[in-house]
């Protein structure tokens, strides 16, 4: 089986047979490439855009203990906030749900600080505008499963206040 990470196809069997040095080298190549090209990604999304890179660079910075990558992740996160529009789709992979989940995740992992209720208020209001009873696409990435996962994630992490009682 394989996983595509920002355009890189990574085969699990390949990684399992590689030494830490080889994996570190491959991670370094990915980091260097996206330090140069990451700002030019057209998507802000979690799966193939800047939000996904934000998570990668925060974790990479912690892994190799180099604050340069944390600083870059913070700059990319600022770009996500600057470019974010409430006209974006409400999807997990490229839309508001995935970005909102990423922000909560970063907060939980202590990569960022702040008031989540304030930061995510408009995003969650937009999510609640969507009547989940009428969504026909059941997929995780672009449909109902992704939205329900996000709402359930919020509820299970003490963030049910994001959603009003009519939505829940």
C-alpha positions as CSV (number, residue, x, y, z in Angstrom):
1,X,0.0,0.0,0.0
2,X,1.1,3.6,-0.4
3,X,0.2,7.1,0.6
4,X,0.7,10.3,-1.4
5,X,2.3,13.0,0.8
6,X,2.2,16.4,-1.1
7,X,2.8,14.7,-4.4
8,X,5.3,12.2,-3.1
9,X,4.2,8.6,-3.3
10,X,5.5,6.9,-0.2
11,X,5.3,3.1,-0.1
12,X,5.0,1.7,3.5
13,X,7.0,-1.4,2.6
14,X,9.7,0.9,1.3
15,X,9.8,2.9,4.4
16,X,9.7,-0.1,6.7
17,X,12.9,-1.4,5.0
18,X,14.8,1.9,5.2
19,X,17.0,3.1,8.0
20,X,16.2,6.2,10.0
21,X,19.0,7.9,8.1
22,X,17.4,7.2,4.8
23,X,14.0,8.4,6.0
24,X,15.5,11.5,7.5
25,X,17.2,12.2,4.2
26,X,13.9,11.8,2.4
27,X,12.1,14.0,4.9
28,X,14.8,16.6,4.4
29,X,14.3,16.6,0.6
30,X,10.6,17.0,1.0
31,X,11.1,19.9,3.5
32,X,13.6,21.6,1.3
33,X,11.4,21.3,-1.8
34,X,8.3,22.8,0.0
35,X,10.3,25.5,1.7
36,X,11.0,26.7,-1.9
37,X,7.6,25.9,-3.5
38,X,5.1,25.7,-0.6
39,X,3.9,29.3,-0.8
40,X,2.9,28.8,-4.4
41,X,0.4,25.9,-3.8
42,X,-3.0,27.0,-5.1
43,X,-4.9,25.1,-2.4
44,X,-5.2,26.0,1.3
45,X,-6.5,22.5,2.1
46,X,-5.4,19.9,4.5
47,X,-4.8,17.2,2.0
48,X,-3.0,19.0,-0.8
49,X,-2.5,22.5,0.3
50,X,-0.9,24.9,2.7
51,X,-2.7,23.6,5.8
52,X,-1.2,20.2,5.2
53,X,2.2,21.8,4.9
54,X,1.7,23.7,8.1
55,X,1.2,20.4,10.0
56,X,4.2,18.8,8.2
57,X,6.5,21.7,9.0
58,X,5.5,22.0,12.7
59,X,6.1,18.3,13.2
60,X,9.3,18.3,11.2
61,X,10.6,21.2,13.2
62,X,9.9,19.4,16.4
63,X,11.4,16.1,15.0
64,X,14.7,17.6,14.0
65,X,14.6,20.3,16.7
66,X,15.1,23.2,14.3
67,X,13.1,26.3,14.9
68,X,13.6,27.5,11.3
69,X,10.9,25.1,10.2
70,X,8.5,26.1,13.0
71,X,8.9,29.7,11.9
72,X,8.1,28.7,8.3
73,X,5.1,26.8,9.4
74,X,3.8,29.8,11.3
75,X,4.3,32.0,8.2
76,X,2.3,29.5,6.1
77,X,-0.4,29.4,8.8
78,X,-0.6,33.2,8.6
79,X,-1.1,32.9,4.8
80,X,-3.8,30.3,5.3
81,X,-5.7,32.8,7.6
82,X,-5.1,35.7,5.1
83,X,-6.3,33.8,2.1
84,X,-9.2,31.9,3.8
85,X,-12.6,32.8,2.5
86,X,-16.0,31.8,3.8
87,X,-16.7,31.0,0.1
88,X,-14.5,27.9,0.3
89,X,-16.1,24.5,0.2
90,X,-17.1,22.8,3.4
91,X,-15.0,19.7,2.9
92,X,-12.3,17.8,4.7
93,X,-9.6,17.5,2.1
94,X,-9.6,21.0,0.5
95,X,-12.1,23.1,2.5
96,X,-13.1,24.7,5.8
97,X,-13.6,21.5,7.8
98,X,-10.1,20.2,7.2
99,X,-8.6,23.6,7.9
100,X,-10.6,24.0,11.1
101,X,-9.6,20.5,12.2
102,X,-5.9,21.4,11.5
103,X,-6.1,24.5,13.6
104,X,-7.6,22.5,16.5
105,X,-5.0,19.8,16.1
106,X,-2.1,22.4,16.1
107,X,-3.6,23.9,19.3
108,X,-3.9,20.4,21.0
109,X,-0.3,19.6,20.1
110,X,0.8,23.0,21.5
111,X,2.2,24.2,18.3
112,X,0.0,27.3,18.5
113,X,-1.9,29.2,21.2
114,X,-5.1,31.2,21.0
115,X,-8.8,31.3,21.6
116,X,-10.2,28.6,19.4
117,X,-13.8,29.9,19.8
118,X,-12.7,33.2,18.5
119,X,-10.4,31.9,15.7
120,X,-12.9,29.4,14.4
121,X,-16.2,31.2,15.0
122,X,-16.8,32.2,11.4
123,X,-15.7,28.9,10.0
124,X,-18.0,26.9,12.3
125,X,-20.9,29.3,11.5
126,X,-20.4,28.5,7.9
127,X,-20.3,24.8,8.5
128,X,-23.6,25.0,10.4
129,X,-25.2,26.7,7.4
130,X,-24.9,23.4,5.5
131,X,-27.9,21.0,6.2
132,X,-26.1,17.7,6.7
133,X,-29.5,15.9,6.2
134,X,-29.3,16.9,2.5
135,X,-25.8,15.9,1.7
136,X,-25.7,13.1,-0.8
137,X,-21.9,12.7,-1.0
138,X,-21.0,10.3,1.8
139,X,-17.3,10.3,1.3
140,X,-14.8,11.4,3.9
141,X,-12.8,13.8,1.8
142,X,-15.6,15.8,0.1
143,X,-18.8,14.6,1.8
144,X,-20.8,13.9,4.9
145,X,-18.3,11.6,6.7
146,X,-15.6,14.3,6.9
147,X,-18.1,16.9,8.3
148,X,-19.4,14.4,10.8
149,X,-15.9,13.4,11.8
150,X,-15.1,17.1,12.5
151,X,-18.2,17.7,14.5
152,X,-17.7,14.5,16.5
153,X,-14.0,15.4,17.0
154,X,-15.0,18.8,18.4
155,X,-17.7,17.3,20.7
156,X,-15.2,14.6,22.0
157,X,-12.6,17.2,22.7
158,X,-14.8,19.6,24.7
159,X,-15.5,21.9,21.9
160,X,-19.2,21.2,21.4
161,X,-19.8,24.9,22.1
162,X,-18.7,25.5,18.5
163,X,-22.1,24.3,17.4
164,X,-25.6,25.4,18.5
165,X,-28.2,23.0,19.8
166,X,-30.2,23.1,16.6
167,X,-27.2,21.8,14.6
168,X,-26.4,19.1,17.0
